[in-house]
Each structure stands twice: as structure tokens, then as C-alpha cells.
Amino acid sequence: MSSRAISLIVAIPVLFLFYGFDINNKIRQSDERISQLWTTIEKHYQQRNKQLSIVLQEWEDMKSPLLKSQDVLIDIIAARKRLLVIPTKPDMFHQQAVFESFIQAQNQLDVVLKALLVEIRQSSLKKQEQLLSAIVQLEQYQQMIKELYIDYAREVDDYNLMVSRFPGSVFAEMKGYQLKSTLNMHYKAGRVDFNNLVIPDSK
């Protein structure tokens, strides 16, 4: 056997181990980022739910809200109930129906908040600056949650690609890394501009 062949035989496993070490580090770093992102998502969930309670309290403190706005309030409460009962742990989102229910509830809350703000601006309720401020802040939490979910989904996709492809799959199995449930995103994080809403004719 020539010295060149021997060198190749020695070099291949060394290169494989070196590349594997690099892949292992990338998988570990991705796993850590996923955990950090989910912690941030949970924090924003708590803030969003708190802010939603503030919006409802501000609304209840009004003396004579419009009848139509009362209907909007009922829709907000219904959306809130849906969001509170839907599981939000990442390992539950592999069920397509569960995740789609979550997205529908998020979108439902976006729509009714927009409708409520239109009602306020069409009426004497527009003077209620505290409620307006609370609604805008709630919408900001909604938007942040959507953007965080997109970041989370992308990071999980990258992680799963690394642990499922050779040689990453070999080192992932050695270290105990497993595929994570993916979030099949069915929406884009579009912003609702509460300052430029088109208010319909009140005739």
C-alpha cells in the first residue's frame, strides 16, 4: 500500500471527526436558541394575557358604551377564552388541528381589536385615551408573538435538518438529540396599523 493511500485512510476519519465536532456544536447551539426562543414566547404570552385583562377592565369601566361595541366586547372575550384553552407547549403543535385553532384564535383577536378601535374612533368613546393605549399595546404583544413564532419555526426547521442528515444524524444520535415538533406556519406576520385604519361610513 502506498504512503498516499495510507495518508488518505488516516485523513478521512480525522476529517470526519473534525466535521462532526463542528456539526455537534451547531446542533447544540441551535437547541439552546430554540429553548431561549420558547422562553421568550411564554413570557410574551403572559404579558399578552395580562394586557388583555387590562383592555377588558378599561372597557368595563366605561359608563355608557355603544351597543355595537358591546357586541365587539363579547367577541374579544370569546377570542380570549379560545387563546387560554388552546395548548401552547411546542410539543403539542405537531397536531395540525391544534395549531390551526391557535392561529384562528390569534387572528380572531386581531380582527375584533381592530373593530373595537374603529368603534371608539367613530364615537364619543374616542376620548378614552387609556383604552386606546391599552388596545394598541395589546396589538403590539400580538405582533411580537407572531414574529417570535416565525423565528421559532425557522430555527426548529434548521435544527431538524442538521439532526436528520448525515453525518449530523450520527452525532445527534450519539448525543441524544432528537427531532423537534415543527410549527407549520400558515400566516405571515403582517402588521395592523391602528393609526391608519379606514373608518367606514357610519350612515
Buried (B, 14 or more C-beta within 10 A) or exposed (E): EEEEEEEEEEEEEEEEEEEBEEBBEBBEEBBEBBEEBBEBBBEBBEBBBEBBEBBBEBBEEBEEBBEBBEEBBEBBBBBBEBBEEBEBEBEEBBEEEEBEBBBBBBBBBBBBBBBBBBBBEBBEBEEBEEBBEBBBBBBBBBBBBBEBBBBBBEBBEBBBEBBEEEEBBBBBEEEEBEBBBBBEBEEEBEEBEBEEEEEEEEE
